[in-house]
Amino acid sequence: MLRPANNWVALWMRAKPKAAAQQPNVFDEDAHAESILKWFSSMTGYSLVLNVIPLVAQQAVERLILDEESAVVRETLAEHFTRDLCEDLLNLARNPTRLAFVVMNILPLFG
């Protein structure tokens, strides 16, 4: 931006201020929402499960590990699982992409 004869700086200096309400929308929320609903309606049950289970699993793990009300559950889990496993579950819950990968690789084993 500091180079001489920068086109963006020149355009910025010439631009007239305009209220955000008067500017055209950059993103069409309605069209995007419709495309998402069409995608959902075209999904098979198996595909829907594959897309929803990682989110549900992430929320469940986060709730069990992070929620103050789940202290008894955490203590019970700690008795049965090693600290390393609890840390692995927490790290997995914080990484939805990795969680989805793990679930998608485990789910076919159940059938």
Number of C-alpha atoms within 10 A of each C-alpha: 8 6 7 7 9 10 11 10 14 10 10 10 9 9 9 7 7 8 6 8 7 7 8 7 9 6 8 8 10 9 10 11 11 11 12 12 11 11 10 12 10 11 12 10 9 9 11 13 13 16 15 12 16 21 16 11 17 20 15 13 19 17 15 18 21 13 12 10 11 13 13 11 13 19 12 11 16 14 10 9 12 11 12 10 12 16 12 12 17 17 15 19 23 15 12 16 12 14 20 21 12 13 15 16 10 11 12 8 7 5 5
